[in-house]
Amino acid sequence: MKRTVLALGVLALGLGPALAADPGPEAVVKKLYAEPHPKHSSVYTKRLQSLFDADAKQANGATGNLDFDFRLNGEPLKPDTVKDLNFKEASEGKDQAKVTVERKGGNMANAIVYDLVREGGAWRVDDAHAIGDRKWQLSAILKGEAR
């Protein structure tokens, strides 16, 4: 019995860092909201980051196709904004998830839905879109296709 408990304890200690190193989709989106600038993030997929980079390159120092902070659908992001937001995660399989972000007490008018996928063994944001009054899709804006 003691050996079983000891073996389980050792196994738990070994799994702890592995589980901590792989935050879930909601934690990944919260990290994006904690970052000061949304155009470069370690939480984006390679595809999404390349769209940001291509938009910046095409803009050549000017404002690119994305001319607002998409994280709050154009509203200014303040350091304490995250505490006023609700994050709701929905799984779409083992390698896909969605996280909806809206203001607490909101009516979904400015809600943003993040599409996440597993890339390189970790959750990454692959796209975002607004589902409220002002509808848009981040990848389409970055490509210059829509706004």
C-alpha positions in Angstrom: 0.0 0.0 0.0 2.8 2.4 0.9 4.5 1.7 -2.4 1.3 2.4 -4.3 0.9 5.7 -2.5 4.6 6.6 -3.1 4.3 5.7 -6.8 1.2 7.8 -7.2 2.9 10.7 -5.4 5.9 10.5 -7.7 3.7 10.3 -10.8 1.7 13.3 -9.6 4.9 15.3 -9.1 6.0 14.4 -12.6 2.7 15.4 -14.1 2.3 18.7 -12.3 4.8 20.7 -14.4 3.5 19.1 -17.6 0.0 20.1 -16.8 1.0 23.6 -15.7 3.0 24.1 -18.9 -0.1 23.5 -21.0 -2.7 26.1 -20.2 -6.2 25.6 -21.5 -7.9 27.7 -24.1 -9.5 30.1 -21.6 -6.1 30.8 -20.0 -4.5 31.4 -23.4 -7.2 34.0 -24.3 -6.8 35.7 -20.9 -3.0 35.9 -21.6 -3.8 37.7 -24.9 -5.8 40.3 -22.9 -2.9 40.8 -20.5 -0.6 41.7 -23.3 -0.1 45.4 -24.2 -0.2 45.1 -27.9 -2.4 42.5 -29.8 -0.4 42.4 -33.1 2.4 40.2 -31.8 1.7 37.4 -29.4 3.1 34.1 -28.4 -0.5 32.8 -28.2 -1.2 33.0 -31.9 -0.8 30.2 -34.4 1.9 30.6 -37.0 -0.8 31.2 -39.6 -2.4 34.1 -37.6 0.9 35.7 -36.7 1.9 35.6 -40.4 -1.3 37.5 -41.3 -0.4 40.1 -38.7 3.2 40.3 -40.1 2.0 40.6 -43.7 -0.4 43.3 -42.8 2.3 45.3 -41.0 4.7 44.8 -43.9 2.1 46.0 -46.5 1.3 49.0 -44.3 5.0 50.0 -44.4 4.9 51.9 -41.1 1.3 53.2 -41.5 -1.8 51.8 -40.0 -2.6 48.5 -41.6 -6.0 46.9 -42.3 -6.5 46.3 -38.6 -7.0 49.8 -37.2 -8.7 49.0 -33.9 -8.0 46.8 -30.9 -10.1 43.7 -31.8 -9.9 42.3 -28.2 -12.7 44.7 -27.1 -14.2 45.3 -30.5 -12.6 48.7 -30.7 -13.0 49.8 -27.1 -9.8 50.9 -25.3 -8.2 48.1 -23.3 -7.3 49.2 -19.8 -5.0 47.3 -17.4 -7.9 46.2 -15.2 -10.3 45.4 -18.1 -10.0 41.6 -17.7 -11.8 41.7 -14.3 -14.8 43.1 -16.1 -15.0 40.3 -18.7 -16.6 36.9 -18.8 -14.6 34.1 -20.5 -16.7 31.1 -21.6 -14.9 28.1 -23.1 -16.5 25.5 -25.5 -14.7 22.5 -26.7 -15.0 21.4 -30.3 -12.9 18.3 -30.0 -9.5 17.5 -28.6 -7.7 19.9 -30.9 -10.2 22.7 -31.4 -11.9 25.0 -28.9 -13.8 28.3 -28.8 -13.6 31.0 -26.1 -16.3 33.7 -26.0 -15.4 37.0 -24.3 -18.0 39.5 -23.2 -18.4 42.2 -20.6 -20.0 41.1 -17.4 -23.7 41.9 -17.6 -23.3 42.5 -21.3 -25.9 41.5 -23.9 -23.3 40.0 -26.4 -23.4 43.3 -28.4 -19.6 43.4 -28.3 -18.8 39.7 -27.8 -15.7 38.3 -29.4 -15.3 34.6 -30.1 -11.8 33.1 -30.4 -11.1 30.0 -32.4 -8.2 28.0 -30.9 -6.3 25.0 -32.2 -3.6 22.8 -30.8 -0.3 23.7 -32.5 3.1 22.4 -31.3 1.4 20.7 -28.4 -0.2 23.9 -27.0 -3.4 25.9 -27.5 -3.0 28.8 -29.8 -5.5 31.5 -31.1 -6.1 30.9 -34.8 -8.8 33.5 -35.5 -11.3 35.7 -33.8 -14.7 37.2 -34.8 -17.3 39.5 -33.4 -20.8 38.1 -33.1 -22.6 41.2 -31.8 -23.7 44.5 -33.4 -20.4 45.0 -35.2 -19.5 41.8 -37.0 -16.1 41.0 -38.4 -13.5 38.3 -38.8 -9.9 39.0 -37.8 -8.3 37.0 -40.5 -10.4 38.6 -43.2 -9.5 42.1 -41.9 -5.8 41.3 -41.9 -6.0 40.0 -45.5 -7.8 43.2 -46.5 -10.9 41.3 -47.5 -13.4 42.8 -45.1 -14.0 45.1 -42.2 
